[in-house]
Amino acid sequence: MGMRNHSAHQIPAPHLLLNVPQETLDGVLRLLDDDDVDFVKLARSIEAHAALAAIIIREVNSVTVGNHQPIESIRHAIALLGLRRIRESLESVNYIGERSRAV
């Protein structure tokens, strides 16, 4: 998957990227590919890996989301961000991870 234009939101912190196993990232991206996404399963998959959860929480707490109160729940973060934005964030992680492995 190619990287989309991510100027609308921040790229996850590099130290977080190093801690997300490719198989974990692939699994969450597969869940997002399903037309009938199971939101509970998606939230649990993200919550199961601290670095992945931190990336999503960091994204939802960014100023670009427009939320003025920090969010600490992955389920709430998913609701606020929406599936498209979560996918874009995770594709950024995937793209950067692929680039760092290629170096």
C-alpha positions in Angstrom: 0.0 0.0 0.0 1.3 3.4 -0.9 1.5 6.3 1.5 -1.3 8.9 1.1 -0.9 12.6 1.7 -0.7 12.9 5.5 -0.4 16.6 5.8 -3.7 16.7 7.6 -2.3 14.8 10.6 0.9 14.1 12.3 3.2 11.2 11.6 3.6 8.9 14.6 6.7 9.3 16.7 9.6 7.2 15.4 10.2 5.4 18.7 6.7 4.1 18.6 7.1 2.8 15.0 9.9 0.6 16.0 7.7 -1.2 18.6 4.9 -2.3 16.3 5.4 -5.8 14.9 4.6 -6.0 11.2 2.2 -8.9 11.8 0.2 -6.8 14.4 0.0 -3.9 12.0 -1.1 -6.2 9.1 -3.8 -7.8 11.3 -5.3 -4.4 12.2 -5.1 -3.3 8.6 -7.0 -6.5 7.6 -9.7 -5.7 10.1 -10.1 -2.3 8.5 -10.4 -3.9 5.1 -13.6 -5.6 6.1 -16.7 -3.8 4.9 -18.5 -4.8 8.1 -15.7 -3.8 10.6 -16.1 -5.3 14.1 -15.3 -2.2 16.2 -14.9 -4.2 19.4 -12.4 -6.5 17.7 -10.6 -3.5 16.2 -10.4 -1.8 19.5 -9.1 -4.9 21.2 -6.5 -5.5 18.5 -5.2 -1.9 18.9 -5.3 -2.1 22.8 -3.4 -5.4 22.7 -0.2 -3.6 21.6 0.9 -0.6 23.7 2.8 1.1 20.9 -0.1 0.8 18.5 -2.5 2.2 21.1 -0.1 5.0 21.8 -0.1 6.0 18.1 -3.9 6.1 18.0 -4.2 8.0 21.2 -1.5 10.5 20.1 -3.4 11.0 16.8 -6.7 11.6 18.5 -5.2 14.0 21.0 -3.5 16.0 18.2 -4.7 19.5 17.6 -5.8 18.6 14.1 -8.6 16.5 15.4 -10.1 19.6 17.2 -10.8 17.7 20.4 -10.1 19.8 23.5 -10.1 17.0 26.0 -7.5 14.2 26.0 -9.0 10.8 25.1 -7.7 7.8 26.9 -10.0 5.1 25.5 -9.2 3.4 22.2 -12.9 2.9 21.5 -13.5 6.6 22.0 -10.5 7.4 19.8 -11.9 5.1 17.0 -15.3 6.9 17.2 -13.6 10.4 17.0 -11.1 9.6 14.4 -13.1 7.4 12.1 -11.9 4.4 10.2 -10.4 6.3 7.3 -8.2 8.4 9.5 -7.1 5.3 11.5 -6.3 3.5 8.3 -4.2 6.5 7.1 -2.3 6.6 10.4 -1.6 2.9 10.3 -0.6 3.1 6.6 1.9 5.8 7.6 3.3 3.5 10.2 3.5 0.7 7.6 5.2 2.9 5.0 7.7 4.3 7.5 8.4 0.8 8.8 9.0 -0.5 5.3 11.3 2.3 4.5 13.4 1.8 7.7 13.6 -2.0 7.0 14.9 -1.2 3.5 17.7 0.9 4.7 
